[in-house]
Structures are given as structure tokens and as C-alpha cells.
Amino acid sequence: MKFYPLEHLCKILDKYGISYKKRERCYKCSDVLFQAIPGITIKEEIITFAQNAKFNATEKIPEEAWMHPGMHCPNCGFTIFHSYKID
């Protein structure tokens, strides 16, 4: 099985008329989620997210400028992890 970025999956579902609900807000606090996508999300975006985030792991992220692929809540730190296979 291949894993694709969320936008690509949504296009496939749209093409075949399959309904879905794209998760844009946190399950826990309803804040808007930040998407970390390999090859698309740049270091500056990750650093900006970390500087504006309110959860306690923010001091580590700017140093590394890396986040696990997925959707991250800047308010409570809740994460929906994604896996991507690159050919």
C-alpha cells in the first residue's frame, strides 16, 4: 500500500464521488491543525508553528526544525500521525 499526502487522497475521493470529511480542527480543543508534510512543509513553517504553539514541546521543535508527518494542534499538542512511502 502506498501512502499519499492528504490533498492527493481527497482528490481521488472527489474523482469517484466518495464523500468524506476533511479534518481541519483538533478533536480535543477545536483549534485549527497544522499539517507537516515531507517535501512540502518547509523548516520556516515548522519554526513559526513551534514559536506560536502553546503546548510544552515547543522549545525542542525550533532547534531541530523537524516534526513527525501529520496534523498537529498548536494549542494542546494533539497529533494525528501520517506515514508516507516515497518511491
Secondary structure, DSSP 8 states (H G I E B T S, - for coil): -----HHHHHHHHHHTT-------B-TTT--B-EEE-TTTS-HHHHHHHHHH--STTTTTHHHH----SEEE-TTT--EEE------
